[in-house]
Amino acid sequence: MMKKKLWLTVVFYVALAAGQQAMAWGVTGHRVVAEVAQRHLSKKAKKAIAELIGNQGLAYWANWSDFVKSDTTGKWKAADAWHYINISGNLSKERFLDSLPRIKAPNVYGQIQALQADVKNTTLSLQARREAFVFILHLVGDMHQPLHVGRAEDLGGNRIPVYWFDKKTNLHSVWDNDLVGFQQYGYKEFADVLNVATKEQVAGLQNGTLADWLYDTYQLANKVYSMAVPEERLGYKYNYIFQEPLEQQLLKGGLRLAALLNQTFN
Ligand SMILES: [Zn+2]
């Protein structure tokens, strides 16, 4: 009897822990970002990337950085904090940009820059440069998920319980998975739908620094927070409000990833 009870308790806590683990843009979202980027790479970048990761496209590698969260050797433990940044809400652009470099905890902003330097550093092993590259693919996607530029007090929406239709979940997870899944595209179809910007529009979206891009996501995060109501049942109306911003974030993520890679391999 006791044994069975203990087992159930273990199952319960494992399930709880699994439910709380945020994966960041689900598998599809990350592939969409990578697929859009793939279509905007320079010739030079394509060649350098093939030398690093071989013949698979970017989308194939886009989720590896989330998968290594399950690595048990401890090699990737510190990388858990690379996927997001916590920052207080509703700062002016000036204050936001001012506070960014002062955030000492490992975060997506500092890490993308560090990894970019690693990829360029040819004294590192091919394996180390490959891993740094694959992480960049993923993190530029993550920094466009508004709740990855969220607030510490609710762990980027992980502690804001909501329903997606009848499913009990949290706001972070709605943005990682449910909204993306609701569109019912495969990742290539989604990339087709998004990849219709003109040359001028593409240049406009790619303009700015990494910090500018982060502030752009942050503004959407503030809007998402302003509408967050714990225990609310989200569904059709939420999709109606946020479908376009969601699509914009995936497109921007892809175009800016391409810009960053073209610059890295220039
Ligand atoms: Zn992630």
Boltz pocket constraint, residues with backbone or C-beta under 6 A from the ligand:
constraints:
  - pocket:
      binder: B
      contacts: [[A, 23], [A, 24], [A, 25], [A, 65], [A, 66], [A, 83], [A, 138], [A, 142]]
      max_distance: 6.0
